[in-house]
Amino acid sequence: MATIRQTVSFKASPHAVYEALMDTKQHAAFTGAPARISRKVGGKISAYDGWIEGRNLELVKDKKIVQEWRGADWPSGVVSTATFSLARAPGGTRLTFAQTGVPREQAQAIADGWHEHYWHPMKAMLERDASHGP
C-alpha cells in the first residue's frame, strides 16, 4: 500500500473549504458528478456517481475531515483513509492532505486525480465565489 501527501492553498476561508468538501451540492458542483456526503461521523459518503464510496471517521468543523475512501476498481477489501486538515493561512486556507492505504499500482494516478478532479476545480469554484463577495 502507498501513502499520498499533498498540500494545497485556497484563497478562501477554512469554513468555505470545509463546506466545499462536506456539502453534497457544492461537492457535486465542483466535481461535476453526483455526490452524497453525510455530515455525521459514521455516515456514508459517495462521490463521482458512486465511483468513490466511504464513510466519515472524524469531523471537526472547519478544521479536519477524516474519511474512509474506496475506489470502485480497487482490489476487494482495500480501503484507504483520507485526512483533510485545514488551517488559516495568509490569504486563505492551507489544506494538508494525506491518504493512506492506497493500492500501490494506482497511487500515481490517484495522486494526479486529487489535483485534477479536486484541488483545481475546488480552487476555481471557491475563488469565483469569493470574487463575487457577500
The first five atom37 places (N, CA, C, CB, O) and aatype in JSON, in Angstrom:
{
  "aatype": [12, 0, 16, 9, 1, 5, 16, 19, 15, 13, 11, 0, 15, 14, 8, 0, 19, 18, 6, 0, 10, 12, 3, 16, 11, 5, 8, 0, 0, 13, 16, 7, 0, 14, 0, 1, 9, 15, 1, 11, 19, 7, 7, 11, 9, 15, 0, 18, 3, 7, 17, 9, 6, 7, 1, 2, 10, 6, 10, 19, 11, 3, 11, 11, 9, 19, 5, 6, 17, 1, 7, 0, 3, 17, 14, 15, 7, 19, 19, 15, 16, 0, 16, 13, 15, 10, 0, 1, 0, 14, 7, 7, 16, 1, 10, 16, 13, 0, 5, 16, 7, 19, 14, 1, 6, 5, 0, 5, 0, 9, 0, 3, 7, 17, 8, 6, 8, 18, 17, 8, 14, 12, 11, 0, 12, 10, 6, 1, 3, 0, 15, 8, 7, 14],
  "atom_mask": [
    [1, 1, 1, 1, 1],
    [1, 1, 1, 1, 1],
    [1, 1, 1, 1, 1],
    [1, 1, 1, 1, 1],
    [1, 1, 1, 1, 1],
    [1, 1, 1, 1, 1],
    [1, 1, 1, 1, 1],
    [1, 1, 1, 1, 1],
    [1, 1, 1, 1, 1],
    [1, 1, 1, 1, 1],
    [1, 1, 1, 1, 1],
    [1, 1, 1, 1, 1],
    [1, 1, 1, 1, 1],
    [1, 1, 1, 1, 1],
    [1, 1, 1, 1, 1],
    [1, 1, 1, 1, 1],
    [1, 1, 1, 1, 1],
    [1, 1, 1, 1, 1],
    [1, 1, 1, 1, 1],
    [1, 1, 1, 1, 1],
    [1, 1, 1, 1, 1],
    [1, 1, 1, 1, 1],
    [1, 1, 1, 1, 1],
    [1, 1, 1, 1, 1],
    [1, 1, 1, 1, 1],
    [1, 1, 1, 1, 1],
    [1, 1, 1, 1, 1],
    [1, 1, 1, 1, 1],
    [1, 1, 1, 1, 1],
    [1, 1, 1, 1, 1],
    [1, 1, 1, 1, 1],
    [1, 1, 1, 0, 1],
    [1, 1, 1, 1, 1],
    [1, 1, 1, 1, 1],
    [1, 1, 1, 1, 1],
    [1, 1, 1, 1, 1],
    [1, 1, 1, 1, 1],
    [1, 1, 1, 1, 1],
    [1, 1, 1, 1, 1],
    [1, 1, 1, 1, 1],
    [1, 1, 1, 1, 1],
    [1, 1, 1, 0, 1],
    [1, 1, 1, 0, 1],
    [1, 1, 1, 1, 1],
    [1, 1, 1, 1, 1],
    [1, 1, 1, 1, 1],
    [1, 1, 1, 1, 1],
    [1, 1, 1, 1, 1],
    [1, 1, 1, 1, 1],
    [1, 1, 1, 0, 1],
    [1, 1, 1, 1, 1],
    [1, 1, 1, 1, 1],
    [1, 1, 1, 1, 1],
    [1, 1, 1, 0, 1],
    [1, 1, 1, 1, 1],
    [1, 1, 1, 1, 1],
    [1, 1, 1, 1, 1],
    [1, 1, 1, 1, 1],
    [1, 1, 1, 1, 1],
    [1, 1, 1, 1, 1],
    [1, 1, 1, 1, 1],
    [1, 1, 1, 1, 1],
    [1, 1, 1, 1, 1],
    [1, 1, 1, 1, 1],
    [1, 1, 1, 1, 1],
    [1, 1, 1, 1, 1],
    [1, 1, 1, 1, 1],
    [1, 1, 1, 1, 1],
    [1, 1, 1, 1, 1],
    [1, 1, 1, 1, 1],
    [1, 1, 1, 0, 1],
    [1, 1, 1, 1, 1],
    [1, 1, 1, 1, 1],
    [1, 1, 1, 1, 1],
    [1, 1, 1, 1, 1],
    [1, 1, 1, 1, 1],
    [1, 1, 1, 0, 1],
    [1, 1, 1, 1, 1],
    [1, 1, 1, 1, 1],
    [1, 1, 1, 1, 1],
    [1, 1, 1, 1, 1],
    [1, 1, 1, 1, 1],
    [1, 1, 1, 1, 1],
    [1, 1, 1, 1, 1],
    [1, 1, 1, 1, 1],
    [1, 1, 1, 1, 1],
    [1, 1, 1, 1, 1],
    [1, 1, 1, 1, 1],
    [1, 1, 1, 1, 1],
    [1, 1, 1, 1, 1],
    [1, 1, 1, 0, 1],
    [1, 1, 1, 0, 1],
    [1, 1, 1, 1, 1],
    [1, 1, 1, 1, 1],
    [1, 1, 1, 1, 1],
    [1, 1, 1, 1, 1],
    [1, 1, 1, 1, 1],
    [1, 1, 1, 1, 1],
    [1, 1, 1, 1, 1],
    [1, 1, 1, 1, 1],
    [1, 1, 1, 0, 1],
    [1, 1, 1, 1, 1],
    [1, 1, 1, 1, 1],
    [1, 1, 1, 1, 1],
    [1, 1, 1, 1, 1],
    [1, 1, 1, 1, 1],
    [1, 1, 1, 1, 1],
    [1, 1, 1, 1, 1],
    [1, 1, 1, 1, 1],
    [1, 1, 1, 1, 1],
    [1, 1, 1, 1, 1],
    [1, 1, 1, 1, 1],
    [1, 1, 1, 0, 1],
    [1, 1, 1, 1, 1],
    [1, 1, 1, 1, 1],
    [1, 1, 1, 1, 1],
    [1, 1, 1, 1, 1],
    [1, 1, 1, 1, 1],
    [1, 1, 1, 1, 1],
    [1, 1, 1, 1, 1],
    [1, 1, 1, 1, 1],
    [1, 1, 1, 1, 1],
    [1, 1, 1, 1, 1],
    [1, 1, 1, 1, 1],
    [1, 1, 1, 1, 1],
    [1, 1, 1, 1, 1],
    [1, 1, 1, 1, 1],
    [1, 1, 1, 1, 1],
    [1, 1, 1, 1, 1],
    [1, 1, 1, 1, 1],
    [1, 1, 1, 1, 1],
    [1, 1, 1, 1, 1],
    [1, 1, 1, 0, 1],
    [1, 1, 1, 1, 1]
  ],
  "atom_positions": [
    [[0.84, -1.18, 0.0], [0.0, 0.0, 0.0], [0.88, 1.25, 0.0], [-0.95, 0.0, 1.22], [2.04, 1.22, 0.41]],
    [[0.3, 2.35, -0.47], [1.05, 3.6, -0.58], [0.33, 4.7, 0.18], [1.22, 4.0, -2.07], [-0.85, 4.58, 0.53]],
    [[1.07, 5.79, 0.44], [0.51, 6.99, 1.07], [0.72, 8.17, 0.14], [1.17, 7.25, 2.46], [1.8, 8.34, -0.43]],
    [[-0.31, 8.96, -0.02], [-0.27, 10.18, -0.83], [-0.31, 11.36, 0.14], [-1.46, 10.24, -1.87], [-1.15, 11.4, 1.03]],
    [[0.61, 12.31, -0.04], [0.61, 13.52, 0.78], [0.65, 14.73, -0.15], [1.84, 13.54, 1.77], [1.47, 14.79, -1.07]],
    [[-0.24, 15.68, 0.1], [-0.3, 16.88, -0.72], [-0.67, 18.07, 0.16], [-1.33, 16.71, -1.88], [-1.38, 17.92, 1.15]],
    [[-0.17, 19.24, -0.21], [-0.54, 20.48, 0.46], [-1.02, 21.45, -0.61], [0.67, 21.09, 1.28], [-0.36, 21.63, -1.63]],
    [[-2.17, 22.06, -0.36], [-2.78, 22.96, -1.35], [-3.24, 24.22, -0.63], [-3.97, 22.26, -2.09], [-3.72, 24.15, 0.51]],
    [[-3.11, 25.38, -1.28], [-3.6, 26.63, -0.72], [-4.83, 27.1, -1.49], [-2.5, 27.71, -0.74], [-4.89, 26.98, -2.72]],
    [[-5.79, 27.63, -0.76], [-7.02, 28.16, -1.36], [-7.21, 29.59, -0.9], [-8.26, 27.29, -0.97], [-6.95, 29.91, 0.26]],
    [[-7.65, 30.45, -1.81], [-7.99, 31.84, -1.46], [-9.43, 31.85, -0.97], [-7.79, 32.81, -2.68], [-10.31, 32.46, -1.58]],
    [[-9.65, 31.17, 0.16], [-10.97, 31.06, 0.77], [-10.77, 30.69, 2.23], [-11.86, 29.99, 0.02], [-9.71, 30.21, 2.62]],
    [[-11.79, 30.93, 3.04], [-11.71, 30.63, 4.47], [-11.71, 29.12, 4.71], [-12.87, 31.3, 5.22], [-12.18, 28.36, 3.86]],
    [[-11.2, 28.68, 5.87], [-11.31, 27.26, 6.2], [-12.76, 26.77, 6.16], [-10.71, 27.0, 7.59], [-13.03, 25.64, 5.76]],
    [[-13.7, 27.64, 6.58], [-15.12, 27.27, 6.54], [-15.57, 26.99, 5.1], [-15.98, 28.39, 7.16], [-16.26, 26.0, 4.85]],
    [[-15.18, 27.84, 4.16], [-15.58, 27.65, 2.77], [-14.99, 26.36, 2.19], [-15.14, 28.85, 1.93], [-15.66, 25.65, 1.44]],
    [[-13.74, 26.06, 2.53], [-13.1, 24.83, 2.04], [-13.77, 23.61, 2.65], [-11.58, 24.83, 2.37], [-14.04, 22.64, 1.95]],
    [[-14.05, 23.66, 3.95], [-14.74, 22.56, 4.63], [-16.1, 22.31, 3.98], [-14.92, 22.88, 6.14], [-16.46, 21.17, 3.69]],
    [[-16.84, 23.38, 3.74], [-18.17, 23.25, 3.14], [-18.09, 22.69, 1.72], [-18.88, 24.61, 3.11], [-18.94, 21.89, 1.33]],
    [[-17.08, 23.08, 0.95], [-16.94, 22.55, -0.42], [-16.8, 21.03, -0.38], [-15.72, 23.18, -1.13], [-17.33, 20.33, -1.24]],
    [[-16.08, 20.53, 0.61], [-15.86, 19.08, 0.72], [-17.05, 18.36, 1.35], [-14.62, 18.81, 1.55], [-17.34, 17.22, 0.98]],
    [[-17.75, 19.01, 2.29], [-18.78, 18.33, 3.08], [-20.22, 18.59, 2.64], [-18.64, 18.72, 4.49], [-21.12, 17.87, 3.05]],
    [[-20.44, 19.6, 1.82], [-21.79, 19.91, 1.37], [-22.07, 19.16, 0.07], [-21.98, 21.45, 1.16], [-21.35, 19.34, -0.92]],
    [[-23.08, 18.33, 0.06], [-23.38, 17.48, -1.1], [-23.5, 18.31, -2.39], [-24.68, 16.71, -0.86], [-22.93, 17.93, -3.42]],
    [[-24.23, 19.43, -2.33], [-24.44, 20.23, -3.55], [-23.14, 20.86, -4.04], [-25.48, 21.33, -3.29], [-22.86, 20.85, -5.24]],
    [[-22.34, 21.42, -3.11], [-21.07, 22.03, -3.52], [-20.1, 20.98, -4.05], [-20.44, 22.79, -2.35], [-19.4, 21.21, -5.03]],
    [[-20.06, 19.82, -3.38], [-19.17, 18.74, -3.81], [-19.52, 18.33, -5.24], [-19.28, 17.52, -2.85], [-18.64, 18.18, -6.09]],
    [[-20.81, 18.14, -5.5], [-21.25, 17.77, -6.85], [-20.95, 18.89, -7.85], [-22.76, 17.46, -6.85], [-20.62, 18.63, -9.01]],
    [[-21.07, 20.14, -7.41], [-20.84, 21.28, -8.31], [-19.4, 21.33, -8.78], [-21.21, 22.6, -7.62], [-19.15, 21.48, -9.97]],
    [[-18.42, 21.19, -7.87], [-17.04, 21.32, -8.32], [-16.52, 20.05, -8.98], [-16.14, 21.68, -7.16], [-15.62, 20.13, -9.82]],
    [[-17.07, 18.88, -8.64], [-16.61, 17.66, -9.3], [-17.34, 17.41, -10.61], [-16.78, 16.46, -8.38], [-16.85, 16.7, -11.48]],
    [[-18.52, 18.01, -10.75], [-19.31, 17.81, -11.96], [-19.97, 16.44, -12.01], [0.0, 0.0, 0.0], [-20.35, 15.97, -13.08]],
    [[-20.12, 15.8, -10.84], [-20.72, 14.47, -10.79], [-21.54, 14.33, -9.51], [-19.63, 13.36, -10.86], [-21.24, 14.97, -8.51]],
    [[-22.58, 13.48, -9.54], [-23.4, 13.29, -8.34], [-22.57, 12.88, -7.13], [-24.47, 12.25, -8.61], [-21.61, 12.11, -7.25]],
    [[-22.95, 13.4, -5.96], [-22.28, 13.08, -4.69], [-23.34, 13.03, -3.59], [-21.16, 14.13, -4.35], [-24.39, 13.67, -3.69]],
    [[-23.06, 12.26, -2.57], [-23.88, 12.23, -1.35], [-22.9, 12.22, -0.18], [-24.87, 10.97, -1.32], [-22.16, 11.25, 0.01]],
    [[-22.91, 13.3, 0.6], [-21.96, 13.44, 1.69], [-22.72, 13.59, 3.0], [-21.01, 14.65, 1.46], [-23.39, 14.6, 3.22]],
    [[-22.62, 12.6, 3.87], [-23.22, 12.7, 5.2], [-22.41, 13.69, 6.02], [-23.28, 11.3, 5.91], [-21.2, 13.83, 5.81]],
    [[-23.06, 14.38, 6.94], [-22.37, 15.31, 7.83], [-22.17, 14.69, 9.22], [-23.15, 16.63, 7.94], [-21.81, 15.4, 10.16]],
    [[-22.41, 13.39, 9.36], [-22.3, 12.72, 10.65], [-21.12, 11.76, 10.67], [-23.59, 11.98, 10.97], [-20.82, 11.13, 9.66]],
    [[-20.46, 11.64, 11.82], [-19.42, 10.63, 11.99], [-20.08, 9.26, 11.84], [-18.7, 10.78, 13.39], [-21.12, 8.99, 12.44]],
    [[-19.48, 8.41, 11.02], [-20.05, 7.11, 10.72], [-20.96, 7.13, 9.51], [0.0, 0.0, 0.0], [-21.33, 6.08, 8.98]],
    [[-21.35, 8.34, 9.05], [-22.23, 8.48, 7.9], [-21.51, 8.17, 6.6], [0.0, 0.0, 0.0], [-20.29, 8.33, 6.5]],
    [[-22.26, 7.72, 5.62], [-21.69, 7.32, 4.33], [-21.43, 8.51, 3.43], [-22.61, 6.35, 3.63], [-22.12, 9.54, 3.49]],
    [[-20.41, 8.34, 2.59], [-20.11, 9.32, 1.55], [-20.04, 8.59, 0.21], [-18.78, 10.08, 1.86], [-19.68, 7.42, 0.14]],
    [[-20.37, 9.32, -0.82], [-20.29, 8.79, -2.18], [-19.99, 9.96, -3.11], [-21.61, 8.05, -2.59], [-20.62, 11.01, -3.01]],
    [[-19.03, 9.77, -4.02], [-18.67, 10.83, -4.96], [-18.51, 10.22, -6.35], [-17.36, 11.55, -4.52], [-18.36, 9.01, -6.51]],
    [[-18.54, 11.08, -7.33], [-18.39, 10.64, -8.72], [-19.39, 9.55, -9.06], [-16.98, 10.14, -8.97], [-19.05, 8.51, -9.62]],
    [[-20.67, 9.83, -8.7], [-21.77, 8.94, -9.06], [-21.54, 7.51, -8.56], [-21.97, 8.93, -10.57], [-21.86, 6.54, -9.24]],
    [[-20.97, 7.41, -7.33], [-20.76, 6.1, -6.71], [-19.41, 5.47, -7.0], [0.0, 0.0, 0.0], [-19.11, 4.4, -6.47]],
    [[-18.58, 6.11, -7.83], [-17.26, 5.55, -8.13], [-16.39, 5.52, -6.87], [-16.56, 6.38, -9.24], [-15.6, 4.61, -6.67]],
    [[-16.57, 6.55, -6.01], [-15.88, 6.61, -4.72], [-16.93, 6.41, -3.64], [-15.11, 7.98, -4.54], [-17.98, 7.05, -3.65]],
    [[-16.64, 5.51, -2.69], [-17.53, 5.3, -1.56], [-16.72, 5.26, -0.29], [-18.35, 4.01, -1.74], [-15.53, 4.94, -0.3]],
    [[-17.38, 5.57, 0.82], [-16.7, 5.52, 2.11], [-17.6, 5.99, 3.21], [0.0, 0.0, 0.0], [-18.83, 5.96, 3.1]],
    [[-16.96, 6.44, 4.31], [-17.73, 6.95, 5.43], [-16.86, 7.91, 6.22], [-18.25, 5.8, 6.34], [-15.63, 7.87, 6.15]],
    [[-17.52, 8.77, 6.98], [-16.83, 9.74, 7.83], [-16.32, 9.05, 9.08], [-17.76, 10.91, 8.19], [-17.07, 8.36, 9.77]],
    [[-15.03, 9.25, 9.38], [-14.43, 8.69, 10.59], [-14.29, 9.75, 11.68], [-13.08, 8.08, 10.28], [-14.45, 9.45, 12.87]],
    [[-13.98, 10.99, 11.28], [-13.81, 12.09, 12.23], [-14.14, 13.39, 11.51], [-12.35, 12.13, 12.81], [-13.71, 13.61, 10.38]],
    [[-14.9, 14.25, 12.18], [-15.26, 15.56, 11.62], [-15.06, 16.62, 12.68], [-16.73, 15.56, 11.1], [-15.66, 16.56, 13.75]],
    [[-14.2, 17.61, 12.4], [-14.0, 18.77, 13.27], [-14.29, 19.98, 12.38], [-12.53, 18.81, 13.9], [-13.47, 20.36, 11.55]],
    [[-15.46, 20.57, 12.58], [-15.95, 21.64, 11.7], [-14.87, 22.68, 11.4], [-17.14, 22.32, 12.33], [-14.25, 23.25, 12.3]],
    [[-14.67, 22.92, 10.11], [-13.75, 23.93, 9.58], [-12.28, 23.64, 9.86], [-14.1, 25.26, 10.14], [-11.43, 24.49, 9.58]],
    [[-11.95, 22.45, 10.42], [-10.57, 22.13, 10.76], [-10.08, 20.79, 10.2], [-10.41, 22.13, 12.25], [-8.95, 20.7, 9.72]],
    [[-10.92, 19.75, 10.27], [-10.42, 18.42, 9.91], [-11.56, 17.51, 9.46], [-9.68, 17.8, 11.1], [-12.65, 17.5, 10.02]],
    [[-11.25, 16.73, 8.42], [-12.16, 15.71, 7.91], [-11.32, 14.44, 7.74], [-12.85, 16.15, 6.54], [-10.29, 14.46, 7.08]],
    [[-11.77, 13.35, 8.34], [-11.12, 12.07, 8.14], [-12.18, 11.12, 7.6], [-10.46, 11.52, 9.47], [-13.22, 10.92, 8.23]],
    [[-11.91, 10.54, 6.43], [-12.89, 9.68, 5.78], [-12.24, 8.39, 5.29], [-13.54, 10.41, 4.61], [-11.07, 8.35, 4.92]],
    [[-13.04, 7.36, 5.3], [-12.67, 6.1, 4.66], [-13.03, 6.27, 3.18], [-13.4, 4.84, 5.33], [-14.15, 6.67, 2.87]],
    [[-12.12, 5.96, 2.28], [-12.34, 6.09, 0.84], [-12.0, 4.79, 0.15], [-11.5, 7.25, 0.25], [-11.03, 4.11, 0.48]],
    [[-12.83, 4.45, -0.83], [-12.58, 3.25, -1.62], [-13.01, 3.5, -3.06], [-13.31, 2.02, -1.03], [-14.13, 3.96, -3.31]],
    [[-12.13, 3.2, -4.0], [-12.46, 3.33, -5.42], [-13.13, 2.06, -5.92], [0.0, 0.0, 0.0], [-12.8, 0.96, -5.47]],
    [[-14.07, 2.19, -6.84], [-14.82, 1.04, -7.36], [-13.92, 0.0, -8.03], [-15.87, 1.51, -8.34], [-14.28, -1.17, -8.09]],
    [[-12.77, 0.43, -8.55], [-11.88, -0.5, -9.26], [-10.75, -1.03, -8.38], [-11.29, 0.18, -10.48], [-9.82, -1.67, -8.88]],
    [[-10.82, -0.77, -7.06], [-9.78, -1.25, -6.16], [-9.95, -2.73, -5.88], [-9.8, -0.45, -4.85], [-11.05, -3.27, -6.01]],
    [[-8.86, -3.41, -5.48], [-8.97, -4.82, -5.11], [-9.96, -4.99, -3.95], [-7.59, -5.39, -4.73], [-10.08, -4.11, -3.1]],
    [[-10.64, -6.1, -3.92], [-11.63, -6.39, -2.89], [-11.04, -6.21, -1.49], [-12.16, -7.82, -3.05], [-9.93, -6.67, -1.2]],
    [[-11.8, -5.53, -0.63], [-11.4, -5.35, 0.76], [-10.43, -4.22, 1.02], [0.0, 0.0, 0.0], [-10.14, -3.93, 2.18]],
    [[-9.92, -3.57, -0.02], [-8.95, -2.48, 0.17], [-9.71, -1.17, 0.41], [-7.99, -2.36, -1.07], [-10.55, -0.77, -0.39]],
    [[-9.38, -0.52, 1.53], [-9.99, 0.75, 1.91], [-8.87, 1.69, 2.36], [-11.07, 0.56, 3.04], [-7.98, 1.28, 3.1]],
    [[-8.92, 2.94, 1.93], [-7.93, 3.92, 2.34], [-8.53, 4.88, 3.37], [-7.39, 4.71, 1.12], [-9.74, 4.9, 3.58]],
    [[-7.66, 5.65, 4.01], [-8.1, 6.7, 4.92], [-7.59, 8.03, 4.36], [-7.57, 6.46, 6.38], [-6.4, 8.21, 4.15]],
    [[-8.53, 8.94, 4.12], [-8.2, 10.27, 3.6], [-8.39, 11.29, 4.71], [-9.08, 10.64, 2.35], [-9.45, 11.36, 5.33]],
    [[-7.34, 12.08, 4.98], [-7.39, 13.11, 6.02], [-7.16, 14.47, 5.4], [-6.33, 12.82, 7.13], [-6.14, 14.71, 4.74]],
    [[-8.11, 15.36, 5.62], [-8.05, 16.74, 5.13], [-7.9, 17.63, 6.36], [-9.33, 17.12, 4.27], [-8.84, 17.73, 7.14]],
    [[-6.75, 18.28, 6.55], [-6.53, 19.18, 7.68], [-6.5, 20.6, 7.15], [-5.2, 18.83, 8.44], [-5.75, 20.91, 6.22]],
    [[-7.32, 21.47, 7.74], [-7.46, 22.84, 7.27], [-6.87, 23.81, 8.29], [-8.94, 23.18, 7.0], [-7.14, 23.69, 9.49]],
    [[-6.08, 24.77, 7.81], [-5.51, 25.79, 8.68], [-5.57, 27.14, 7.99], [-4.05, 25.43, 9.06], [-5.31, 27.25, 6.79]],
    [[-5.92, 28.16, 8.76], [-5.92, 29.52, 8.21], [-4.48, 29.86, 7.83], [-6.5, 30.56, 9.25], [-3.54, 29.57, 8.57]],
    [[-4.32, 30.48, 6.67], [-3.01, 30.87, 6.17], [-3.15, 32.26, 5.55], [-2.45, 29.83, 5.13], [-4.27, 32.69, 5.27]],
    [[-2.04, 32.97, 5.33], [-2.14, 34.29, 4.7], [-2.9, 34.18, 3.37], [-0.73, 34.89, 4.46], [-2.52, 33.41, 2.49]],
    [[-3.96, 34.96, 3.24], [-4.73, 34.96, 2.0], [-5.75, 33.84, 1.88], [0.0, 0.0, 0.0], [-6.41, 33.72, 0.85]],
    [[-5.9, 33.0, 2.92], [-6.9, 31.95, 2.81], [-6.67, 30.76, 3.71], [0.0, 0.0, 0.0], [-6.55, 30.89, 4.93]],
    [[-6.6, 29.58, 3.09], [-6.52, 28.31, 3.82], [-5.44, 27.42, 3.23], [-7.86, 27.59, 3.81], [-5.28, 27.34, 2.02]],
    [[-4.71, 26.76, 4.12], [-3.78, 25.71, 3.7], [-4.43, 24.37, 4.04], [-2.37, 25.87, 4.4], [-4.76, 24.11, 5.2]],
    [[-4.61, 23.55, 3.03], [-5.15, 22.21, 3.22], [-4.0, 21.22, 3.14], [-6.25, 21.88, 2.15], [-3.29, 21.15, 2.14]],
    [[-3.81, 20.45, 4.21], [-2.8, 19.41, 4.22], [-3.55, 18.09, 4.1], [-1.9, 19.46, 5.52], [-4.42, 17.79, 4.92]],
    [[-3.22, 17.32, 3.09], [-3.95, 16.11, 2.75], [-3.05, 14.89, 2.84], [-4.57, 16.22, 1.35], [-1.9, 14.92, 2.41]],
    [[-3.58, 13.82, 3.41], [-2.88, 12.54, 3.42], [-3.9, 11.43, 3.15], [-2.13, 12.3, 4.78], [-4.99, 11.43, 3.72]],
    [[-3.54, 10.52, 2.29], [-4.38, 9.35, 2.01], [-3.51, 8.11, 2.19], [-5.02, 9.42, 0.56], [-2.57, 7.89, 1.42]],
    [[-3.82, 7.31, 3.2], [-3.05, 6.11, 3.49], [-3.82, 4.88, 3.01], [-2.73, 6.0, 5.0], [-5.05, 4.9, 2.91]],
    [[-3.09, 3.8, 2.72], [-3.72, 2.56, 2.32], [-4.16, 2.52, 0.87], [0.0, 0.0, 0.0], [-5.08, 1.78, 0.52]],
    [[-3.52, 3.32, 0.03], [-3.84, 3.38, -1.4], [-3.15, 2.22, -2.12], [-3.41, 4.76, -2.01], [-1.98, 1.95, -1.86]],
    [[-3.86, 1.53, -3.02], [-3.2, 0.46, -3.78], [-1.98, 1.03, -4.52], [-4.19, -0.19, -4.8], [-2.09, 1.99, -5.28]],
    [[-0.81, 0.43, -4.28], [0.45, 0.95, -4.82], [0.41, 1.14, -6.34], [1.59, 0.01, -4.47], [0.91, 2.15, -6.85]],
    [[-0.18, 0.2, -7.06], [-0.19, 0.28, -8.53], [-1.07, 1.42, -9.05], [-0.68, -1.04, -9.11], [-0.98, 1.78, -10.22]],
    [[-1.93, 1.98, -8.2], [-2.81, 3.08, -8.61], [-2.43, 4.41, -7.96], [-4.24, 2.74, -8.27], [-3.07, 5.43, -8.22]],
    [[-1.4, 4.4, -7.11], [-1.08, 5.58, -6.3], [-0.79, 6.82, -7.14], [0.11, 5.28, -5.41], [-1.28, 7.9, -6.81]],
    [[-0.01, 6.71, -8.21], [0.32, 7.9, -9.0], [-0.92, 8.46, -9.68], [1.39, 7.57, -10.05], [-1.12, 9.67, -9.71]],
    [[-1.75, 7.59, -10.24], [-2.98, 8.05, -10.9], [-3.92, 8.7, -9.89], [-3.69, 6.87, -11.61], [-4.57, 9.7, -10.2]],
    [[-4.0, 8.14, -8.7], [-4.86, 8.72, -7.67], [-4.3, 10.06, -7.21], [-5.0, 7.75, -6.47], [-5.06, 11.01, -7.03]],
    [[-2.99, 10.15, -7.0], [-2.36, 11.42, -6.61], [-2.64, 12.49, -7.66], [-0.84, 11.23, -6.41], [-3.0, 13.61, -7.32]],
    [[-2.47, 12.15, -8.92], [-2.75, 13.1, -10.01], [-4.24, 13.46, -10.01], [-2.34, 12.5, -11.38], [-4.6, 14.61, -10.26]],
    [[-5.08, 12.48, -9.74], [-6.53, 12.7, -9.73], [-6.98, 13.69, -8.68], [0.0, 0.0, 0.0], [-7.92, 14.45, -8.91]],
    [[-6.32, 13.7, -7.51], [-6.68, 14.68, -6.49], [-6.49, 16.09, -7.04], [-5.83, 14.49, -5.21], [-7.34, 16.96, -6.83]],
    [[-5.39, 16.33, -7.74], [-5.15, 17.66, -8.31], [-6.17, 17.97, -9.41], [-3.72, 17.77, -8.87], [-6.8, 19.03, -9.41]],
    [[-6.33, 17.04, -10.32], [-7.19, 17.27, -11.49], [-8.68, 17.34, -11.15], [-6.97, 16.18, -12.51], [-9.4, 18.19, -11.67]],
    [[-9.13, 16.44, -10.27], [-10.57, 16.32, -10.01], [-11.04, 16.99, -8.73], [-10.95, 14.89, -9.97], [-12.24, 17.15, -8.52]],
    [[-10.1, 17.38, -7.86], [-10.48, 18.04, -6.6], [-9.87, 19.42, -6.46], [-10.07, 17.18, -5.43], [-10.58, 20.42, -6.49]],
    [[-8.55, 19.49, -6.29], [-7.94, 20.78, -5.93], [-8.15, 21.85, -6.99], [-6.45, 20.6, -5.69], [-8.55, 22.97, -6.66]],
    [[-7.9, 21.54, -8.27], [-8.06, 22.57, -9.32], [-9.51, 23.04, -9.44], [-7.59, 22.02, -10.67], [-9.75, 24.25, -9.43]],
    [[-10.5, 22.13, -9.56], [-11.87, 22.63, -9.65], [-12.39, 23.27, -8.36], [-12.78, 21.51, -10.03], [-13.22, 24.18, -8.42]],
    [[-11.91, 22.81, -7.19], [-12.3, 23.46, -5.93], [-11.78, 24.89, -5.9], [-11.77, 22.67, -4.72], [-12.51, 25.81, -5.53]],
    [[-10.51, 25.07, -6.29], [-9.93, 26.42, -6.33], [-10.76, 27.32, -7.23], [-8.47, 26.37, -6.81], [-11.1, 28.45, -6.87]],
    [[-11.08, 26.82, -8.41], [-11.84, 27.62, -9.37], [-13.19, 28.01, -8.78], [-12.05, 26.84, -10.69], [-13.59, 29.17, -8.89]],
    [[-13.9, 27.08, -8.16], [-15.21, 27.36, -7.59], [-15.09, 28.34, -6.42], [-15.89, 26.06, -7.13], [-15.83, 29.32, -6.35]],
    [[-14.17, 28.07, -5.49], [-14.05, 28.92, -4.3], [-13.57, 30.32, -4.65], [-13.08, 28.28, -3.31], [-14.05, 31.3, -4.06]],
    [[-12.65, 30.44, -5.58], [-12.15, 31.77, -5.95], [-13.18, 32.55, -6.75], [-10.86, 31.64, -6.73], [-13.25, 33.77, -6.65]],
    [[-13.97, 31.85, -7.55], [-15.06, 32.51, -8.28], [-16.09, 33.03, -7.27], [-15.73, 31.52, -9.3], [-16.56, 34.17, -7.38]],
    [[-16.45, 32.18, -6.28], [-17.42, 32.58, -5.27], [-16.9, 33.75, -4.44], [-17.75, 31.4, -4.35], [-17.65, 34.67, -4.12]],
    [[-15.61, 33.72, -4.08], [-15.02, 34.79, -3.27], [-14.99, 36.11, -4.02], [-13.6, 34.41, -2.83], [-15.13, 37.17, -3.41]],
    [[-14.81, 36.05, -5.34], [-14.73, 37.29, -6.11], [-16.08, 38.0, -6.21], [-14.2, 37.0, -7.51], [-16.15, 39.2, -6.46]],
    [[-17.16, 37.23, -5.99], [-18.49, 37.85, -6.03], [-18.85, 38.49, -4.69], [-19.54, 36.81, -6.4], [-19.73, 39.35, -4.62]],
    [[-18.16, 38.07, -3.64], [-18.38, 38.69, -2.34], [-19.74, 38.39, -1.77], [0.0, 0.0, 0.0], [-20.58, 37.78, -2.42]],
    [[-19.97, 38.84, -0.51], [-21.26, 38.59, 0.14], [-22.35, 39.5, -0.42], [-21.14, 38.79, 1.65], [-23.5, 39.42, 0.02]]
  ]
}
